[in-house]
């Protein structure tokens, strides 16, 4: 399935604010920006990574993470722990763009990929071409397995993953002239925290990327989502289930071109594998149907 990319021309000479883990980019709008080489991309991504991520108040000055008891309050950015939690570069992007990294939300998508390219170099993972939305899902190395089926990434401590659902290969991409939806993860769970599905049922968890394609602001919302069942029933996302995840639950927000959003969505099934299509319809001309199963 094709993977598409888009961007804006960025003035990569940026202002670094050393306090508070902030990096302010100065974009030049309406033109296309694509890194010309891996070396130039990593050079552009290095200051974003070092000033925004690898600091004493974020993930540690060497990306070693911030310890808390026997675990981490902020997970490492380098080493086998980081790599095992992120099977490919797109999952790293999804964590950042979902809102989990508040200090990076102002950056365009491509600048986030630039910072990830530098982060991968810190993990001794060599890129052959610059990292973009077109190749991030297929970019991995070291302990990054490249395999996303059958689990939820980064792992959640309150989700009990069950059988791998039968789906098309990921990512699943659907787009209109205005909106692009990419499904990066689909996992099936038998319990989330203390909540269980109906007898014989399951939870289906999706990680979704939304991108604005037409240079106009667009509001996206879980209220526009439905999951269809083989019997024709339309299921709405669960809003009250508390899932522990580095990727935030999808919520209503307005996004602008080159600044997409990522969210996690939960549906309750009355029978495992009882789903077939994801339908997004905002009643404003944006209706996209993603067929999930072969």
C-alpha atoms as an extended CHARMM CRD file, in Angstrom:
* protein
*
       294  EXT
         1         1  UNK       CA              0.0000000000        0.0000000000        0.0000000000  PROA      1               0.0000000000
         2         2  UNK       CA              1.4980000000        3.3860000000       -0.8960000000  PROA      2               0.0000000000
         3         3  UNK       CA              2.9100000000        5.6860000000        1.7140000000  PROA      3               0.0000000000
         4         4  UNK       CA              2.6250000000        9.3930000000        0.9420000000  PROA      4               0.0000000000
         5         5  UNK       CA              4.6280000000       12.3330000000        2.2500000000  PROA      5               0.0000000000
         6         6  UNK       CA              4.2440000000       16.0620000000        2.3020000000  PROA      6               0.0000000000
         7         7  UNK       CA              5.9330000000       18.9800000000        4.0150000000  PROA      7               0.0000000000
         8         8  UNK       CA              6.6980000000       22.6630000000        4.1420000000  PROA      8               0.0000000000
         9         9  UNK       CA              9.9110000000       24.5180000000        3.4970000000  PROA      9               0.0000000000
        10        10  UNK       CA             11.4510000000       25.1330000000        6.8930000000  PROA      10              0.0000000000
        11        11  UNK       CA             14.0090000000       27.7350000000        7.7480000000  PROA      11              0.0000000000
        12        12  UNK       CA             16.2110000000       25.3950000000        9.6980000000  PROA      12              0.0000000000
        13        13  UNK       CA             18.0480000000       28.2040000000       11.4000000000  PROA      13              0.0000000000
        14        14  UNK       CA             15.9770000000       28.1010000000       14.5830000000  PROA      14              0.0000000000
        15        15  UNK       CA             15.9440000000       29.6870000000       18.0010000000  PROA      15              0.0000000000
        16        16  UNK       CA             17.0060000000       27.3370000000       20.7790000000  PROA      16              0.0000000000
        17        17  UNK       CA             15.6000000000       28.1150000000       24.2000000000  PROA      17              0.0000000000
        18        18  UNK       CA             17.7270000000       26.3010000000       26.7360000000  PROA      18              0.0000000000
        19        19  UNK       CA             15.2830000000       26.5930000000       29.6340000000  PROA      19              0.0000000000
        20        20  UNK       CA             12.2190000000       24.4020000000       29.8240000000  PROA      20              0.0000000000
        21        21  UNK       CA             13.1420000000       21.9230000000       27.0760000000  PROA      21              0.0000000000
        22        22  UNK       CA             11.8700000000       24.1110000000       24.2440000000  PROA      22              0.0000000000
        23        23  UNK       CA             12.7930000000       24.3830000000       20.5970000000  PROA      23              0.0000000000
        24        24  UNK       CA             11.1080000000       27.0070000000       18.4230000000  PROA      24              0.0000000000
        25        25  UNK       CA             11.1140000000       26.4530000000       14.6640000000  PROA      25              0.0000000000
        26        26  UNK       CA             10.7200000000       29.2030000000       12.0930000000  PROA      26              0.0000000000
        27        27  UNK       CA              8.8470000000       27.6620000000        9.1330000000  PROA      27              0.0000000000
        28        28  UNK       CA              8.5180000000       29.1680000000        5.6760000000  PROA      28              0.0000000000
        29        29  UNK       CA              4.9850000000       28.2180000000        4.5510000000  PROA      29              0.0000000000
        30        30  UNK       CA              3.5060000000       26.9050000000        1.2970000000  PROA      30              0.0000000000
        31        31  UNK       CA              6.6570000000       25.3160000000       -0.1420000000  PROA      31              0.0000000000
        32        32  UNK       CA              7.8450000000       21.7350000000        0.0110000000  PROA      32              0.0000000000
        33        33  UNK       CA             10.6230000000       20.6940000000        2.3800000000  PROA      33              0.0000000000
        34        34  UNK       CA             12.3390000000       17.3290000000        2.0460000000  PROA      34              0.0000000000
        35        35  UNK       CA             15.7410000000       16.5620000000        3.5860000000  PROA      35              0.0000000000
        36        36  UNK       CA             18.3650000000       16.3500000000        0.8530000000  PROA      36              0.0000000000
        37        37  UNK       CA             20.5290000000       13.7670000000        2.6360000000  PROA      37              0.0000000000
        38        38  UNK       CA             20.7120000000       11.7200000000        5.7890000000  PROA      38              0.0000000000
        39        39  UNK       CA             23.6550000000       13.8180000000        6.9820000000  PROA      39              0.0000000000
        40        40  UNK       CA             21.8230000000       17.1240000000        6.5420000000  PROA      40              0.0000000000
        41        41  UNK       CA             18.7180000000       15.7010000000        8.1770000000  PROA      41              0.0000000000
        42        42  UNK       CA             20.6400000000       14.5200000000       11.2310000000  PROA      42              0.0000000000
        43        43  UNK       CA             22.3870000000       17.8960000000       11.4520000000  PROA      43              0.0000000000
        44        44  UNK       CA             18.9650000000       19.5820000000       11.4690000000  PROA      44              0.0000000000
        45        45  UNK       CA             17.5380000000       17.1030000000       13.9540000000  PROA      45              0.0000000000
        46        46  UNK       CA             20.4440000000       17.1890000000       16.4140000000  PROA      46              0.0000000000
        47        47  UNK       CA             19.6000000000       20.5250000000       18.0870000000  PROA      47              0.0000000000
        48        48  UNK       CA             15.9240000000       19.5620000000       18.3580000000  PROA      48              0.0000000000
        49        49  UNK       CA             16.8880000000       16.3120000000       20.0610000000  PROA      49              0.0000000000
        50        50  UNK       CA             19.5280000000       17.7800000000       22.3690000000  PROA      50              0.0000000000
        51        51  UNK       CA             17.5430000000       20.8480000000       23.4300000000  PROA      51              0.0000000000
        52        52  UNK       CA             14.1040000000       19.2590000000       23.5930000000  PROA      52              0.0000000000
        53        53  UNK       CA             14.5840000000       15.6070000000       24.5260000000  PROA      53              0.0000000000
        54        54  UNK       CA             18.0300000000       14.8130000000       25.9310000000  PROA      54              0.0000000000
        55        55  UNK       CA             17.9830000000       17.2100000000       28.8930000000  PROA      55              0.0000000000
        56        56  UNK       CA             18.0660000000       16.7570000000       32.6430000000  PROA      56              0.0000000000
        57        57  UNK       CA             14.3590000000       17.6380000000       32.9070000000  PROA      57              0.0000000000
        58        58  UNK       CA             13.1610000000       15.4680000000       30.0070000000  PROA      58              0.0000000000
        59        59  UNK       CA             14.8370000000       12.1270000000       29.2260000000  PROA      59              0.0000000000
        60        60  UNK       CA             18.2990000000       12.6530000000       30.7080000000  PROA      60              0.0000000000
        61        61  UNK       CA             21.2550000000       14.4990000000       29.2110000000  PROA      61              0.0000000000
        62        62  UNK       CA             22.4980000000       11.3230000000       27.5270000000  PROA      62              0.0000000000
        63        63  UNK       CA             19.0230000000       10.0350000000       26.7270000000  PROA      63              0.0000000000
        64        64  UNK       CA             19.4000000000        7.5260000000       29.5410000000  PROA      64              0.0000000000
        65        65  UNK       CA             15.9210000000        8.1600000000       30.9550000000  PROA      65              0.0000000000
        66        66  UNK       CA             14.8250000000        9.4710000000       34.3440000000  PROA      66              0.0000000000
        67        67  UNK       CA             14.7090000000        6.8120000000       37.0340000000  PROA      67              0.0000000000
        68        68  UNK       CA             11.7860000000        6.5100000000       39.4430000000  PROA      68              0.0000000000
        69        69  UNK       CA             11.9510000000        3.6790000000       41.9430000000  PROA      69              0.0000000000
        70        70  UNK       CA             12.5000000000        0.4550000000       40.0030000000  PROA      70              0.0000000000
        71        71  UNK       CA             11.3250000000        1.9920000000       36.7430000000  PROA      71              0.0000000000
        72        72  UNK       CA             11.3360000000        5.2470000000       34.8100000000  PROA      72              0.0000000000
        73        73  UNK       CA              9.3200000000        8.4310000000       35.0270000000  PROA      73              0.0000000000
        74        74  UNK       CA             10.7290000000        9.2300000000       31.5780000000  PROA      74              0.0000000000
        75        75  UNK       CA             11.8360000000        6.3150000000       29.4000000000  PROA      75              0.0000000000
        76        76  UNK       CA             15.2890000000        6.1290000000       27.7810000000  PROA      76              0.0000000000
        77        77  UNK       CA             15.8670000000        7.4580000000       24.2710000000  PROA      77              0.0000000000
        78        78  UNK       CA             18.8450000000        5.2000000000       23.5620000000  PROA      78              0.0000000000
        79        79  UNK       CA             19.6390000000        1.5410000000       24.0820000000  PROA      79              0.0000000000
        80        80  UNK       CA             17.7590000000       -1.7440000000       23.9830000000  PROA      80              0.0000000000
        81        81  UNK       CA             14.9530000000       -0.5130000000       26.2800000000  PROA      81              0.0000000000
        82        82  UNK       CA             14.0390000000        2.2860000000       23.8740000000  PROA      82              0.0000000000
        83        83  UNK       CA             14.3580000000        0.0550000000       20.8220000000  PROA      83              0.0000000000
        84        84  UNK       CA             12.2250000000       -2.7770000000       22.2040000000  PROA      84              0.0000000000
        85        85  UNK       CA              9.4520000000       -0.3330000000       23.0860000000  PROA      85              0.0000000000
        86        86  UNK       CA              9.4420000000        1.1410000000       19.5660000000  PROA      86              0.0000000000
        87        87  UNK       CA              9.5320000000       -1.4620000000       16.7690000000  PROA      87              0.0000000000
        88        88  UNK       CA              9.9050000000        1.1480000000       14.0170000000  PROA      88              0.0000000000
        89        89  UNK       CA             10.5330000000        4.8670000000       13.5630000000  PROA      89              0.0000000000
        90        90  UNK       CA              6.8460000000        5.6200000000       12.9890000000  PROA      90              0.0000000000
        91        91  UNK       CA              5.9190000000        4.4410000000       16.4800000000  PROA      91              0.0000000000
        92        92  UNK       CA              8.4430000000        6.9390000000       17.8780000000  PROA      92              0.0000000000
        93        93  UNK       CA              6.7550000000        9.6620000000       15.8080000000  PROA      93              0.0000000000
        94        94  UNK       CA              3.3270000000        8.5500000000       17.0170000000  PROA      94              0.0000000000
        95        95  UNK       CA              4.3440000000        8.9470000000       20.6640000000  PROA      95              0.0000000000
        96        96  UNK       CA              5.6660000000       12.4570000000       19.9940000000  PROA      96              0.0000000000
        97        97  UNK       CA              2.8000000000       13.6430000000       17.8210000000  PROA      97              0.0000000000
        98        98  UNK       CA              0.0500000000       12.2580000000       20.0700000000  PROA      98              0.0000000000
        99        99  UNK       CA              0.8090000000       14.9490000000       22.6080000000  PROA      99              0.0000000000
       100       100  UNK       CA              2.8860000000       12.9000000000       25.0120000000  PROA      100             0.0000000000
       101       101  UNK       CA              5.8620000000       15.2000000000       24.3470000000  PROA      101             0.0000000000
       102       102  UNK       CA              4.2840000000       18.6110000000       24.9780000000  PROA      102             0.0000000000
       103       103  UNK       CA              7.4160000000       20.5900000000       24.1490000000  PROA      103             0.0000000000
       104       104  UNK       CA              7.4690000000       19.2140000000       20.5910000000  PROA      104             0.0000000000
       105       105  UNK       CA              3.8790000000       19.9070000000       19.5720000000  PROA      105             0.0000000000
       106       106  UNK       CA              4.7330000000       23.2290000000       17.8960000000  PROA      106             0.0000000000
       107       107  UNK       CA              7.0840000000       21.5600000000       15.4200000000  PROA      107             0.0000000000
       108       108  UNK       CA              6.0060000000       20.5160000000       11.9060000000  PROA      108             0.0000000000
       109       109  UNK       CA              5.8840000000       16.7840000000       11.2580000000  PROA      109             0.0000000000
       110       110  UNK       CA              9.0570000000       16.7240000000        9.1760000000  PROA      110             0.0000000000
       111       111  UNK       CA             11.1250000000       18.3830000000       11.9040000000  PROA      111             0.0000000000
       112       112  UNK       CA             10.0080000000       15.6310000000       14.2720000000  PROA      112             0.0000000000
       113       113  UNK       CA             11.1690000000       13.0330000000       11.7460000000  PROA      113             0.0000000000
       114       114  UNK       CA             14.4910000000       14.9390000000       11.5460000000  PROA      114             0.0000000000
       115       115  UNK       CA             14.9380000000       14.6760000000       15.3220000000  PROA      115             0.0000000000
       116       116  UNK       CA             14.0540000000       10.9600000000       15.2110000000  PROA      116             0.0000000000
       117       117  UNK       CA             16.6470000000       10.4360000000       12.4620000000  PROA      117             0.0000000000
       118       118  UNK       CA             19.2790000000       11.8740000000       14.7870000000  PROA      118             0.0000000000
       119       119  UNK       CA             17.9420000000        9.7740000000       17.6780000000  PROA      119             0.0000000000
       120       120  UNK       CA             18.3020000000        6.6390000000       15.5630000000  PROA      120             0.0000000000
       121       121  UNK       CA             21.9190000000        7.5500000000       14.8780000000  PROA      121             0.0000000000
       122       122  UNK       CA             22.4340000000        7.7280000000       18.6460000000  PROA      122             0.0000000000
       123       123  UNK       CA             21.1240000000        4.1610000000       18.7230000000  PROA      123             0.0000000000
       124       124  UNK       CA             23.6870000000        3.0870000000       16.0730000000  PROA      124             0.0000000000
       125       125  UNK       CA             20.8990000000        2.5870000000       13.5240000000  PROA      125             0.0000000000
       126       126  UNK       CA             22.0540000000        3.6190000000       10.0580000000  PROA      126             0.0000000000
       127       127  UNK       CA             19.6520000000        5.2320000000        7.5920000000  PROA      127             0.0000000000
       128       128  UNK       CA             20.0920000000        4.7860000000        3.8560000000  PROA      128             0.0000000000
       129       129  UNK       CA             17.7260000000        7.6420000000        2.9600000000  PROA      129             0.0000000000
       130       130  UNK       CA             16.2830000000       10.5690000000        4.9410000000  PROA      130             0.0000000000
       131       131  UNK       CA             13.4630000000        9.6810000000        7.3090000000  PROA      131             0.0000000000
       132       132  UNK       CA             10.0040000000       10.9060000000        6.2370000000  PROA      132             0.0000000000
       133       133  UNK       CA              6.3630000000        9.9010000000        6.6850000000  PROA      133             0.0000000000
       134       134  UNK       CA              6.7510000000        7.7920000000        3.5270000000  PROA      134             0.0000000000
       135       135  UNK       CA              9.3400000000        5.3880000000        4.9720000000  PROA      135             0.0000000000
       136       136  UNK       CA              9.1520000000        5.7000000000        8.7750000000  PROA      136             0.0000000000
       137       137  UNK       CA              6.9470000000        2.6300000000        9.2570000000  PROA      137             0.0000000000
       138       138  UNK       CA              9.5060000000        0.4900000000        7.4170000000  PROA      138             0.0000000000
       139       139  UNK       CA             12.5330000000        2.0270000000        9.1720000000  PROA      139             0.0000000000
       140       140  UNK       CA             14.0360000000        0.0400000000       12.0350000000  PROA      140             0.0000000000
       141       141  UNK       CA             17.2450000000       -1.6040000000       13.1840000000  PROA      141             0.0000000000
       142       142  UNK       CA             19.0820000000       -2.8880000000       16.2090000000  PROA      142             0.0000000000
       143       143  UNK       CA             16.5240000000       -4.2210000000       18.7070000000  PROA      143             0.0000000000
       144       144  UNK       CA             13.7100000000       -2.4990000000       16.8070000000  PROA      144             0.0000000000
       145       145  UNK       CA             11.9550000000       -5.5340000000       15.3490000000  PROA      145             0.0000000000
       146       146  UNK       CA              9.8200000000       -3.8380000000       12.7360000000  PROA      146             0.0000000000
       147       147  UNK       CA              6.9350000000       -6.0600000000       13.8850000000  PROA      147             0.0000000000
       148       148  UNK       CA              3.8250000000       -4.3530000000       15.2960000000  PROA      148             0.0000000000
       149       149  UNK       CA              1.1960000000       -7.0910000000       14.9620000000  PROA      149             0.0000000000
       150       150  UNK       CA             -0.1760000000       -8.7070000000       18.0850000000  PROA      150             0.0000000000
       151       151  UNK       CA              1.0490000000       -6.1930000000       20.6530000000  PROA      151             0.0000000000
       152       152  UNK       CA              0.6050000000       -2.5590000000       21.6450000000  PROA      152             0.0000000000
       153       153  UNK       CA              3.5910000000       -0.2050000000       21.4320000000  PROA      153             0.0000000000
       154       154  UNK       CA              4.9310000000        1.2790000000       23.5910000000  PROA      154             0.0000000000
       155       155  UNK       CA              3.7300000000       -1.4630000000       25.9590000000  PROA      155             0.0000000000
       156       156  UNK       CA              0.9520000000       -0.6160000000       28.4050000000  PROA      156             0.0000000000
       157       157  UNK       CA              0.9870000000       -1.9230000000       31.9600000000  PROA      157             0.0000000000
       158       158  UNK       CA             -2.8030000000       -2.1450000000       32.2620000000  PROA      158             0.0000000000
       159       159  UNK       CA             -3.7370000000       -3.8150000000       28.9690000000  PROA      159             0.0000000000
       160       160  UNK       CA             -4.0340000000       -7.5890000000       28.6040000000  PROA      160             0.0000000000
       161       161  UNK       CA             -3.3270000000       -8.3440000000       24.9420000000  PROA      161             0.0000000000
       162       162  UNK       CA             -5.1120000000      -11.3780000000       23.5360000000  PROA      162             0.0000000000
       163       163  UNK       CA             -5.1140000000      -12.9820000000       20.0760000000  PROA      163             0.0000000000
       164       164  UNK       CA             -3.7690000000      -11.0830000000       17.0640000000  PROA      164             0.0000000000
       165       165  UNK       CA             -6.7240000000       -9.8420000000       15.0080000000  PROA      165             0.0000000000
       166       166  UNK       CA             -6.9210000000      -10.7850000000       11.3340000000  PROA      166             0.0000000000
       167       167  UNK       CA             -6.2340000000       -7.5550000000        9.4300000000  PROA      167             0.0000000000
       168       168  UNK       CA             -4.5900000000       -6.1250000000        6.3450000000  PROA      168             0.0000000000
       169       169  UNK       CA             -0.8900000000       -5.4140000000        6.6070000000  PROA      169             0.0000000000
       170       170  UNK       CA             -0.0670000000       -2.1620000000        8.3670000000  PROA      170             0.0000000000
       171       171  UNK       CA             -0.0610000000        0.7400000000        7.8960000000  PROA      171             0.0000000000
       172       172  UNK       CA             -3.5510000000        1.1240000000        6.4370000000  PROA      172             0.0000000000
       173       173  UNK       CA             -3.8580000000        4.4660000000        4.6300000000  PROA      173             0.0000000000
       174       174  UNK       CA             -6.9820000000        6.2630000000        3.3830000000  PROA      174             0.0000000000
       175       175  UNK       CA             -7.2180000000        9.8400000000        2.1840000000  PROA      175             0.0000000000
       176       176  UNK       CA             -9.4230000000       12.4870000000        0.6130000000  PROA      176             0.0000000000
       177       177  UNK       CA             -8.3000000000       15.8300000000       -0.8440000000  PROA      177             0.0000000000
       178       178  UNK       CA             -8.5250000000       17.3280000000        2.6620000000  PROA      178             0.0000000000
       179       179  UNK       CA             -7.6960000000       14.5930000000        5.1520000000  PROA      179             0.0000000000
       180       180  UNK       CA             -5.4060000000       11.5850000000        5.4170000000  PROA      180             0.0000000000
       181       181  UNK       CA             -5.8520000000        8.7960000000        7.9600000000  PROA      181             0.0000000000
       182       182  UNK       CA             -3.1590000000        6.2100000000        8.6490000000  PROA      182             0.0000000000
       183       183  UNK       CA             -3.7240000000        3.2790000000       11.0020000000  PROA      183             0.0000000000
       184       184  UNK       CA             -0.3990000000        2.2050000000       12.4930000000  PROA      184             0.0000000000
       185       185  UNK       CA             -1.4920000000       -0.3050000000       15.1380000000  PROA      185             0.0000000000
       186       186  UNK       CA             -4.4120000000       -2.6560000000       15.7340000000  PROA      186             0.0000000000
       187       187  UNK       CA             -4.3720000000       -4.7500000000       18.8940000000  PROA      187             0.0000000000
       188       188  UNK       CA             -6.9660000000       -6.9290000000       20.5760000000  PROA      188             0.0000000000
       189       189  UNK       CA             -7.2940000000       -6.9260000000       24.3760000000  PROA      189             0.0000000000
       190       190  UNK       CA             -9.2150000000       -9.0840000000       26.8390000000  PROA      190             0.0000000000
       191       191  UNK       CA             -9.0080000000       -6.4790000000       29.5980000000  PROA      191             0.0000000000
       192       192  UNK       CA             -8.0150000000       -2.8420000000       30.1310000000  PROA      192             0.0000000000
       193       193  UNK       CA             -7.3470000000       -2.0100000000       33.7840000000  PROA      193             0.0000000000
       194       194  UNK       CA            -10.3250000000       -3.4670000000       35.7000000000  PROA      194             0.0000000000
       195       195  UNK       CA            -12.6480000000       -3.2610000000       32.7070000000  PROA      195             0.0000000000
       196       196  UNK       CA            -13.5100000000       -6.3230000000       30.6460000000  PROA      196             0.0000000000
       197       197  UNK       CA            -15.5650000000       -6.6130000000       27.4580000000  PROA      197             0.0000000000
       198       198  UNK       CA            -18.8850000000       -8.4890000000       27.3640000000  PROA      198             0.0000000000
       199       199  UNK       CA            -18.6880000000      -12.2520000000       27.7370000000  PROA      199             0.0000000000
       200       200  UNK       CA            -17.0730000000      -13.6360000000       24.5960000000  PROA      200             0.0000000000
       201       201  UNK       CA            -16.0940000000      -10.1570000000       23.3870000000  PROA      201             0.0000000000
       202       202  UNK       CA            -12.9000000000       -8.1310000000       23.1260000000  PROA      202             0.0000000000
       203       203  UNK       CA            -11.4920000000       -4.6210000000       23.0090000000  PROA      203             0.0000000000
       204       204  UNK       CA             -9.9460000000       -3.4400000000       19.7510000000  PROA      204             0.0000000000
       205       205  UNK       CA             -7.2860000000       -0.7260000000       20.1470000000  PROA      205             0.0000000000
       206       206  UNK       CA             -6.2310000000        1.3650000000       17.1570000000  PROA      206             0.0000000000
       207       207  UNK       CA             -3.4150000000        3.9190000000       16.8670000000  PROA      207             0.0000000000
       208       208  UNK       CA             -4.3040000000        6.4430000000       14.1520000000  PROA      208             0.0000000000
       209       209  UNK       CA             -2.4820000000        9.3290000000       12.4470000000  PROA      209             0.0000000000
       210       210  UNK       CA             -4.4930000000       12.2650000000       11.0620000000  PROA      210             0.0000000000
       211       211  UNK       CA             -2.9640000000       14.6990000000        8.5650000000  PROA      211             0.0000000000
       212       212  UNK       CA             -4.4070000000       17.9120000000        7.1290000000  PROA      212             0.0000000000
       213       213  UNK       CA             -3.7900000000       17.9800000000        3.3710000000  PROA      213             0.0000000000
       214       214  UNK       CA             -5.3120000000       21.1730000000        1.9640000000  PROA      214             0.0000000000
       215       215  UNK       CA             -3.6060000000       24.1310000000        3.7170000000  PROA      215             0.0000000000
       216       216  UNK       CA             -6.7210000000       24.8660000000        5.7780000000  PROA      216             0.0000000000
       217       217  UNK       CA             -7.3330000000       24.1860000000        9.4470000000  PROA      217             0.0000000000
       218       218  UNK       CA             -9.4210000000       21.0920000000       10.0690000000  PROA      218             0.0000000000
       219       219  UNK       CA            -11.0790000000       19.8400000000       13.2430000000  PROA      219             0.0000000000
       220       220  UNK       CA            -10.8830000000       16.1140000000       13.8990000000  PROA      220             0.0000000000
       221       221  UNK       CA            -12.8570000000       14.2920000000       16.5550000000  PROA      221             0.0000000000
       222       222  UNK       CA            -13.5840000000       10.7660000000       17.7940000000  PROA      222             0.0000000000
       223       223  UNK       CA            -17.2660000000       11.6890000000       17.4770000000  PROA      223             0.0000000000
       224       224  UNK       CA            -16.8230000000       11.2440000000       13.7110000000  PROA      224             0.0000000000
       225       225  UNK       CA            -15.5370000000        7.6630000000       14.0470000000  PROA      225             0.0000000000
       226       226  UNK       CA            -17.4800000000        4.4150000000       13.7040000000  PROA      226             0.0000000000
       227       227  UNK       CA            -16.3070000000        0.8200000000       13.5500000000  PROA      227             0.0000000000
       228       228  UNK       CA            -18.5910000000       -1.3990000000       11.4870000000  PROA      228             0.0000000000
       229       229  UNK       CA            -19.3460000000       -5.0230000000       12.3070000000  PROA      229             0.0000000000
       230       230  UNK       CA            -20.1300000000       -7.8340000000        9.8680000000  PROA      230             0.0000000000
       231       231  UNK       CA            -23.8070000000       -7.5180000000       10.8530000000  PROA      231             0.0000000000
       232       232  UNK       CA            -23.8510000000       -3.8210000000        9.8920000000  PROA      232             0.0000000000
       233       233  UNK       CA            -23.7870000000       -2.3780000000       13.4120000000  PROA      233             0.0000000000
       234       234  UNK       CA            -21.8000000000        0.8420000000       13.8970000000  PROA      234             0.0000000000
       235       235  UNK       CA            -19.7340000000        1.0460000000       17.0820000000  PROA      235             0.0000000000
       236       236  UNK       CA            -18.5770000000        4.3060000000       18.6910000000  PROA      236             0.0000000000
       237       237  UNK       CA            -15.2090000000        4.7280000000       20.4640000000  PROA      237             0.0000000000
       238       238  UNK       CA            -15.0740000000        4.1850000000       24.1990000000  PROA      238             0.0000000000
       239       239  UNK       CA            -14.5100000000        7.4340000000       26.0850000000  PROA      239             0.0000000000
       240       240  UNK       CA            -14.3100000000        6.3180000000       29.7180000000  PROA      240             0.0000000000
       241       241  UNK       CA            -11.8400000000        3.4260000000       29.6850000000  PROA      241             0.0000000000
       242       242  UNK       CA             -8.5690000000        4.4430000000       31.3110000000  PROA      242             0.0000000000
       243       243  UNK       CA             -5.6620000000        3.0490000000       29.3190000000  PROA      243             0.0000000000
       244       244  UNK       CA             -2.0460000000        3.6290000000       30.3660000000  PROA      244             0.0000000000
       245       245  UNK       CA             -0.1870000000        4.4940000000       27.1810000000  PROA      245             0.0000000000
       246       246  UNK       CA              2.5270000000        6.8510000000       25.9910000000  PROA      246             0.0000000000
       247       247  UNK       CA              0.1720000000        7.5520000000       23.0690000000  PROA      247             0.0000000000
       248       248  UNK       CA             -2.7580000000        9.6820000000       24.1890000000  PROA      248             0.0000000000
       249       249  UNK       CA             -6.3650000000        8.8010000000       23.5350000000  PROA      249             0.0000000000
       250       250  UNK       CA             -7.7340000000       10.5350000000       20.4550000000  PROA      250             0.0000000000
       251       251  UNK       CA             -9.6490000000       13.6920000000       21.3630000000  PROA      251             0.0000000000
       252       252  UNK       CA            -11.2470000000       16.5600000000       19.4670000000  PROA      252             0.0000000000
       253       253  UNK       CA             -8.7290000000       19.1130000000       18.2210000000  PROA      253             0.0000000000
       254       254  UNK       CA             -7.9830000000       21.4530000000       15.3500000000  PROA      254             0.0000000000
       255       255  UNK       CA             -4.8960000000       20.6550000000       13.2910000000  PROA      255             0.0000000000
       256       256  UNK       CA             -3.1120000000       22.6380000000       10.6210000000  PROA      256             0.0000000000
       257       257  UNK       CA             -1.1810000000       21.4920000000        7.5570000000  PROA      257             0.0000000000
       258       258  UNK       CA              2.1410000000       19.8300000000        8.3200000000  PROA      258             0.0000000000
       259       259  UNK       CA              1.1050000000       19.4590000000       11.9750000000  PROA      259             0.0000000000
       260       260  UNK       CA             -0.8880000000       16.2560000000       12.1760000000  PROA      260             0.0000000000
       261       261  UNK       CA             -2.0610000000       14.4400000000       15.2630000000  PROA      261             0.0000000000
       262       262  UNK       CA             -1.9860000000       10.8810000000       16.5480000000  PROA      262             0.0000000000
       263       263  UNK       CA             -4.4440000000        9.2400000000       18.8660000000  PROA      263             0.0000000000
       264       264  UNK       CA             -5.3910000000        5.9160000000       20.3990000000  PROA      264             0.0000000000
       265       265  UNK       CA             -8.9850000000        4.6970000000       19.9830000000  PROA      265             0.0000000000
       266       266  UNK       CA            -10.7660000000        1.8480000000       21.8070000000  PROA      266             0.0000000000
       267       267  UNK       CA            -13.8390000000       -0.0410000000       20.5960000000  PROA      267             0.0000000000
       268       268  UNK       CA            -15.7570000000       -2.7730000000       22.4380000000  PROA      268             0.0000000000
       269       269  UNK       CA            -16.6660000000       -5.8690000000       20.4190000000  PROA      269             0.0000000000
       270       270  UNK       CA            -19.2720000000       -8.4340000000       21.4010000000  PROA      270             0.0000000000
       271       271  UNK       CA            -17.2360000000      -11.0810000000       19.5750000000  PROA      271             0.0000000000
       272       272  UNK       CA            -13.5110000000      -11.3030000000       18.7900000000  PROA      272             0.0000000000
       273       273  UNK       CA            -12.7060000000      -10.3900000000       15.2090000000  PROA      273             0.0000000000
       274       274  UNK       CA            -16.1960000000       -8.8790000000       14.8990000000  PROA      274             0.0000000000
       275       275  UNK       CA            -15.2330000000       -5.8040000000       12.8890000000  PROA      275             0.0000000000
       276       276  UNK       CA            -14.5250000000       -4.9580000000        9.2670000000  PROA      276             0.0000000000
       277       277  UNK       CA            -14.3260000000       -1.2290000000        8.4480000000  PROA      277             0.0000000000
       278       278  UNK       CA            -13.3780000000        2.0040000000       10.1680000000  PROA      278             0.0000000000
       279       279  UNK       CA            -15.5170000000        4.9270000000        8.9900000000  PROA      279             0.0000000000
       280       280  UNK       CA            -14.6390000000        8.5790000000        9.5650000000  PROA      280             0.0000000000
       281       281  UNK       CA            -17.3680000000       11.0670000000        8.5950000000  PROA      281             0.0000000000
       282       282  UNK       CA            -17.3840000000       14.6650000000        9.8490000000  PROA      282             0.0000000000
       283       283  UNK       CA            -20.5390000000       15.5380000000        7.8810000000  PROA      283             0.0000000000
       284       284  UNK       CA            -18.5490000000       18.3070000000        6.1780000000  PROA      284             0.0000000000
       285       285  UNK       CA            -17.4160000000       16.4450000000        3.0880000000  PROA      285             0.0000000000
       286       286  UNK       CA            -14.7390000000       14.3210000000        4.7250000000  PROA      286             0.0000000000
       287       287  UNK       CA            -15.8790000000       10.7050000000        4.6510000000  PROA      287             0.0000000000
       288       288  UNK       CA            -13.1320000000        8.0890000000        4.6390000000  PROA      288             0.0000000000
       289       289  UNK       CA            -13.5830000000        4.3420000000        4.9030000000  PROA      289             0.0000000000
       290       290  UNK       CA            -10.6500000000        2.1470000000        5.8870000000  PROA      290             0.0000000000
       291       291  UNK       CA            -11.1220000000       -1.5450000000        5.1950000000  PROA      291             0.0000000000
       292       292  UNK       CA             -9.3470000000       -3.3550000000        8.0120000000  PROA      292             0.0000000000
       293       293  UNK       CA             -9.7430000000       -7.0010000000        7.0620000000  PROA      293             0.0000000000
       294       294  UNK       CA             -8.9070000000       -8.9100000000        3.8840000000  PROA      294             0.0000000000
